[in-house]
Amino acid sequence: PAAGTRFQKAAGIDDTPERMAEDIFKKNNYESDPEITLHLCRESRNLVEWLVDSVGIHLDIVTDFIYPGHSRHRIHAPSTRKGEQIVKELRAAISNRKDILLVQQAPVRDLIAAEAEGDVIGLEVEIFGQGINRVRARKVILACNGFGNNKEMLRKYIPEMADAFYFGHEGNTGEGILWGMDLGAATQHMGAYQAHGSVAYPHATLLTWVVIVNGGFQVNKEGKRFSNEYTGYSDHAIEVLNQEDQIAIEIFDERIYQSVLGFEDFNQCIEMGAVKKGQTIEALADLFQLPSKQLRRTLETYNKAAEGKGEDPLGRQDFQGPLRPPYYG
């Protein structure tokens, strides 16, 4: 996400860093540091345009939907909508540089700090096939992501997510944070996390939240909706975890199906057999072993709200129209 980029302007999108920061504050109840938040929003345009112009990453503004919480189209993404493409292009850019050495299969095992001052002066690195090596460094940046793959830290800091299906990089084990804490660094917001309420299970790929944004909804094993899905995919994850077997079934129709065929994640779901089709809502219920009468009542209540003939009992206001057969789940 970035505000004020030339890609937005070319698409006729009027946006500012201040507006982006205000969207963030509304989403996090003004908990983030105001100065840092605004600084990040102001730098976002420079980052996106630098990635494109200087590094050669292919990014463009996504205009076919707005992510929940954003008041403007400001997501910049590759054509596949996946970070994998960005990583490949970053690797290609590094391979052409003489001043950057990318070392793989060499996890850092510890920091080396001067005993007196406590300054970090190097690293202990376990190089594949060689064992532990010590590397001197003038500066060390701890850019180790989070601790989503560290059950002990999860139970301590984010207990509500400790038993969730982990859907992130296997290297997110928290060492960077622990090393910093050992050196006396302060921490904040250790309970913050990003989850996703639409991960195909057990296929381990995203269905893509655009299915929800474009009008889909979720039900539990009883065929009942259980939350306002439009709050956002991270917020919604905890609602899914509260359901029987921590499972939800996403319901959508042909219009939505066609609208997300351009997303690589969604096509992977189709290829893996995660997406099923029923000519009637009852047929779809049978495919997922849901009570058909209850699913029919859920659909009719949802469609009534989507047609403006009543209020949604869960408070949803964004529908993109009622769902029509055939149906998908």
PLY file of the C-alpha trace (Angstrom):
ply
format ascii 1.0
element vertex 329
property float x
property float y
property float z
element edge 328
property int vertex1
property int vertex2
end_header
0.00 0.00 0.00
1.27 3.46 -0.93
-0.29 6.92 -1.20
0.35 9.54 -3.88
2.16 7.35 -6.39
2.27 8.13 -10.08
0.42 4.86 -10.68
-2.49 6.14 -8.61
-2.45 9.49 -10.41
-2.46 7.77 -13.82
-5.55 5.84 -12.70
-7.26 9.03 -11.53
-6.93 8.19 -7.82
-6.60 11.17 -5.49
-4.72 10.08 -2.37
-2.39 11.52 0.27
-0.12 10.08 2.99
-2.25 11.86 5.58
-5.40 10.10 4.35
-3.59 6.75 4.38
-2.38 7.37 7.93
-5.90 8.23 9.06
-7.18 4.94 7.58
-4.52 3.11 9.59
-5.42 4.94 12.81
-9.10 4.10 12.36
-8.20 0.44 11.85
-5.89 0.14 14.86
-7.87 2.44 17.19
-5.05 5.01 17.14
-2.66 2.59 18.86
0.29 3.03 16.48
2.86 5.76 17.01
1.53 8.84 15.13
4.93 10.09 13.98
6.18 6.72 12.74
2.85 5.92 11.07
2.80 9.20 9.16
6.48 8.82 8.24
5.86 5.36 6.77
2.89 6.66 4.79
4.94 9.56 3.42
7.77 7.22 2.42
5.43 4.65 0.83
5.32 6.47 -2.53
9.12 6.69 -2.66
9.45 2.99 -1.85
7.06 1.80 -4.55
8.51 4.06 -7.25
12.10 3.17 -6.24
11.30 -0.54 -6.48
9.95 -0.03 -10.00
12.46 2.52 -11.34
15.72 1.52 -9.66
15.29 -2.17 -8.85
13.16 -3.26 -11.80
10.25 -4.76 -9.87
6.99 -4.96 -11.82
4.24 -3.31 -9.78
0.98 -1.66 -10.73
-2.01 -0.24 -8.89
-4.77 -2.75 -8.13
-8.12 -1.14 -9.04
-10.54 -4.07 -9.28
-11.31 -3.99 -5.56
-10.53 -2.06 -2.36
-9.11 -3.89 0.64
-11.19 -3.45 3.82
-10.05 -0.46 5.83
-8.68 1.50 2.87
-10.56 4.51 1.55
-8.63 4.53 -1.74
-7.13 2.05 -4.18
-3.52 2.02 -2.97
-2.33 -1.59 -3.20
0.57 -1.97 -5.67
1.20 -5.55 -6.76
2.64 -7.73 -9.54
0.36 -9.28 -12.11
0.14 -12.56 -10.19
-0.85 -10.72 -6.97
1.74 -12.89 -5.17
4.88 -11.93 -3.28
6.71 -14.84 -4.91
7.04 -12.84 -8.12
8.56 -9.90 -6.22
11.07 -12.21 -4.52
12.15 -13.67 -7.87
12.67 -10.19 -9.32
14.61 -9.08 -6.24
16.88 -12.11 -6.58
17.46 -11.27 -10.24
18.34 -7.69 -9.30
20.84 -8.86 -6.65
22.53 -11.23 -9.09
23.55 -8.22 -11.20
25.11 -6.33 -8.27
28.79 -6.55 -7.32
28.28 -4.93 -3.90
25.63 -7.31 -2.52
26.33 -10.93 -1.58
23.31 -13.12 -0.90
24.30 -16.11 1.23
21.80 -18.95 1.46
21.71 -22.08 3.64
23.58 -20.07 6.27
21.26 -19.34 9.19
22.50 -16.97 11.88
22.72 -18.76 15.24
23.71 -15.87 17.50
24.96 -12.30 17.64
28.47 -11.46 18.79
28.49 -8.48 21.14
31.42 -6.64 22.72
31.43 -7.48 26.43
32.05 -3.95 27.70
29.84 -1.81 25.50
27.37 -4.46 24.41
27.65 -3.29 20.79
27.00 -5.94 18.15
30.23 -6.54 16.24
29.38 -9.68 14.29
27.44 -12.90 13.85
27.77 -16.61 14.37
26.64 -18.23 11.11
26.14 -21.94 10.47
27.16 -22.43 6.87
25.80 -25.60 5.27
28.52 -28.23 5.14
31.05 -26.10 7.05
29.68 -25.58 10.53
29.82 -22.40 12.62
31.62 -19.38 11.13
32.13 -16.01 12.79
31.52 -12.95 10.66
32.61 -9.44 11.63
30.14 -6.69 10.78
30.10 -2.92 11.23
26.32 -2.89 11.36
23.74 -5.63 11.87
20.07 -5.17 10.96
17.60 -7.50 12.63
15.10 -8.01 9.80
13.94 -11.46 10.86
10.17 -11.03 10.61
8.04 -12.39 13.45
7.54 -15.47 15.60
4.53 -17.13 14.02
6.41 -20.44 13.84
7.50 -20.33 17.50
4.81 -22.01 19.60
6.40 -21.01 22.90
6.45 -17.30 22.01
2.92 -17.56 20.60
1.60 -19.05 23.82
3.29 -16.26 25.79
2.41 -13.24 23.67
-0.52 -14.25 21.36
-2.24 -17.17 23.08
-5.38 -16.83 20.96
-3.29 -17.76 17.88
-1.10 -20.45 19.47
-3.07 -23.37 17.99
-4.00 -21.78 14.66
-2.97 -23.40 11.36
0.36 -21.67 10.63
0.54 -20.23 7.14
3.85 -18.36 6.94
7.55 -18.83 6.35
9.18 -21.59 8.37
11.95 -19.17 9.39
9.62 -16.96 11.45
10.87 -18.35 14.74
11.54 -15.12 16.62
15.32 -15.23 17.09
15.78 -11.64 15.94
13.40 -10.42 18.63
14.92 -12.66 21.31
18.48 -11.55 20.46
17.43 -7.92 20.70
15.74 -8.53 24.06
18.87 -10.28 25.35
20.84 -7.12 24.54
18.37 -4.98 26.48
16.21 -3.75 23.63
12.66 -2.67 24.48
9.63 -4.27 22.82
6.16 -3.00 21.99
2.96 -4.49 20.60
4.12 -8.09 21.06
0.48 -9.17 20.83
0.08 -7.78 17.31
-0.26 -10.24 14.44
-1.54 -10.64 10.91
-3.72 -13.66 10.33
-5.90 -14.70 7.38
-9.47 -15.90 7.57
-9.50 -17.46 4.10
-6.76 -20.09 3.86
-7.80 -23.23 1.98
-7.30 -26.20 4.29
-5.53 -28.58 4.06
-4.34 -27.26 0.69
-2.33 -24.42 2.35
-3.01 -21.74 -0.25
-5.07 -18.56 -0.07
-8.55 -18.54 -1.53
-7.99 -14.74 -1.75
-10.06 -12.34 0.33
-11.36 -10.73 -2.87
-13.99 -13.49 -2.88
-15.41 -11.87 0.28
-14.87 -8.28 -0.87
-16.75 -9.05 -4.09
-19.75 -10.40 -2.20
-19.05 -13.86 -0.78
-19.78 -14.93 2.78
-18.73 -17.66 5.21
-20.69 -20.24 7.18
-19.73 -22.74 9.86
-20.51 -26.45 9.87
-24.07 -25.64 10.92
-24.57 -23.65 7.72
-24.81 -20.38 9.67
-22.91 -17.15 9.17
-21.06 -16.22 12.35
-19.48 -12.80 11.78
-19.45 -9.69 9.61
-16.92 -10.93 7.07
-16.16 -7.45 5.76
-14.16 -6.36 8.81
-10.97 -7.67 7.15
-9.16 -10.95 6.64
-6.90 -10.64 9.70
-9.69 -9.62 12.07
-11.90 -12.38 10.70
-9.40 -15.17 11.35
-10.14 -15.29 15.08
-13.84 -15.68 14.26
-13.06 -18.71 12.10
-10.92 -20.21 14.88
-13.89 -19.95 17.23
-15.99 -22.24 15.03
-16.29 -26.03 15.28
-13.04 -27.67 14.12
-11.76 -24.15 13.32
-13.35 -24.51 9.88
-15.49 -22.20 7.74
-16.93 -22.71 4.26
-16.84 -19.75 1.91
-19.94 -19.35 -0.28
-19.92 -17.40 -3.57
-21.42 -17.49 -7.06
-20.48 -17.44 -10.75
-20.06 -13.65 -10.86
-17.52 -13.75 -8.03
-15.85 -16.86 -9.43
-15.21 -15.10 -12.73
-13.99 -11.93 -11.00
-11.09 -13.67 -9.23
-9.83 -15.94 -12.00
-6.96 -13.50 -12.52
-5.54 -14.32 -9.08
-2.91 -17.05 -9.06
-3.85 -18.11 -5.52
-7.44 -18.75 -6.57
-6.37 -20.76 -9.60
-4.18 -22.89 -7.34
-7.25 -23.58 -5.20
-9.12 -24.74 -8.30
-6.23 -26.97 -9.44
-5.97 -28.55 -5.97
-9.69 -29.31 -5.84
-10.44 -26.92 -2.99
-13.27 -25.20 -4.91
-16.53 -27.10 -5.41
-19.61 -26.20 -7.50
-23.29 -26.83 -7.03
-26.13 -25.89 -9.38
-28.31 -25.25 -6.33
-27.46 -24.19 -2.80
-28.77 -27.58 -1.64
-26.33 -29.37 -3.98
-23.49 -27.28 -2.61
-24.58 -28.10 0.95
-24.35 -31.82 0.14
-20.81 -31.41 -1.21
-19.67 -29.89 2.10
-21.97 -31.99 4.32
-23.84 -28.91 5.54
-27.51 -28.87 6.61
-29.22 -27.82 3.38
-32.28 -26.16 4.92
-30.17 -24.00 7.20
-27.82 -23.01 4.37
-30.85 -22.06 2.26
-32.14 -19.84 5.10
-28.69 -18.26 5.49
-28.49 -17.51 1.77
-31.99 -16.01 1.65
-31.30 -13.74 4.64
-28.02 -12.64 3.10
-29.55 -11.96 -0.31
-32.38 -9.98 1.26
-29.85 -7.65 2.87
-27.79 -7.52 -0.35
-30.91 -6.42 -2.26
-31.57 -3.65 0.25
-34.76 -5.29 1.52
-33.55 -5.60 5.09
-30.59 -5.15 7.37
-27.92 -7.79 7.73
-28.22 -9.30 11.25
-24.41 -9.30 11.53
-24.02 -5.69 10.47
-22.48 -6.16 7.04
-23.14 -3.28 4.63
-20.99 -4.12 1.59
-22.42 -6.87 -0.62
-21.90 -6.19 -4.35
-25.33 -7.69 -4.99
-27.14 -10.96 -4.14
-25.71 -14.38 -4.96
-27.27 -16.33 -7.83
-26.88 -19.97 -8.97
-24.68 -21.79 -9.71
-22.95 -21.59 -6.34
-19.36 -22.30 -5.28
-17.77 -23.17 -1.98
0 1
1 2
2 3
3 4
4 5
5 6
6 7
7 8
8 9
9 10
10 11
11 12
12 13
13 14
14 15
15 16
16 17
17 18
18 19
19 20
20 21
21 22
22 23
23 24
24 25
25 26
26 27
27 28
28 29
29 30
30 31
31 32
32 33
33 34
34 35
35 36
36 37
37 38
38 39
39 40
40 41
41 42
42 43
43 44
44 45
45 46
46 47
47 48
48 49
49 50
50 51
51 52
52 53
53 54
54 55
55 56
56 57
57 58
58 59
59 60
60 61
61 62
62 63
63 64
64 65
65 66
66 67
67 68
68 69
69 70
70 71
71 72
72 73
73 74
74 75
75 76
76 77
77 78
78 79
79 80
80 81
81 82
82 83
83 84
84 85
85 86
86 87
87 88
88 89
89 90
90 91
91 92
92 93
93 94
94 95
95 96
96 97
97 98
98 99
99 100
100 101
101 102
102 103
103 104
104 105
105 106
106 107
107 108
108 109
109 110
110 111
111 112
112 113
113 114
114 115
115 116
116 117
117 118
118 119
119 120
120 121
121 122
122 123
123 124
124 125
125 126
126 127
127 128
128 129
129 130
130 131
131 132
132 133
133 134
134 135
135 136
136 137
137 138
138 139
139 140
140 141
141 142
142 143
143 144
144 145
145 146
146 147
147 148
148 149
149 150
150 151
151 152
152 153
153 154
154 155
155 156
156 157
157 158
158 159
159 160
160 161
161 162
162 163
163 164
164 165
165 166
166 167
167 168
168 169
169 170
170 171
171 172
172 173
173 174
174 175
175 176
176 177
177 178
178 179
179 180
180 181
181 182
182 183
183 184
184 185
185 186
186 187
187 188
188 189
189 190
190 191
191 192
192 193
193 194
194 195
195 196
196 197
197 198
198 199
199 200
200 201
201 202
202 203
203 204
204 205
205 206
206 207
207 208
208 209
209 210
210 211
211 212
212 213
213 214
214 215
215 216
216 217
217 218
218 219
219 220
220 221
221 222
222 223
223 224
224 225
225 226
226 227
227 228
228 229
229 230
230 231
231 232
232 233
233 234
234 235
235 236
236 237
237 238
238 239
239 240
240 241
241 242
242 243
243 244
244 245
245 246
246 247
247 248
248 249
249 250
250 251
251 252
252 253
253 254
254 255
255 256
256 257
257 258
258 259
259 260
260 261
261 262
262 263
263 264
264 265
265 266
266 267
267 268
268 269
269 270
270 271
271 272
272 273
273 274
274 275
275 276
276 277
277 278
278 279
279 280
280 281
281 282
282 283
283 284
284 285
285 286
286 287
287 288
288 289
289 290
290 291
291 292
292 293
293 294
294 295
295 296
296 297
297 298
298 299
299 300
300 301
301 302
302 303
303 304
304 305
305 306
306 307
307 308
308 309
309 310
310 311
311 312
312 313
313 314
314 315
315 316
316 317
317 318
318 319
319 320
320 321
321 322
322 323
323 324
324 325
325 326
326 327
327 328
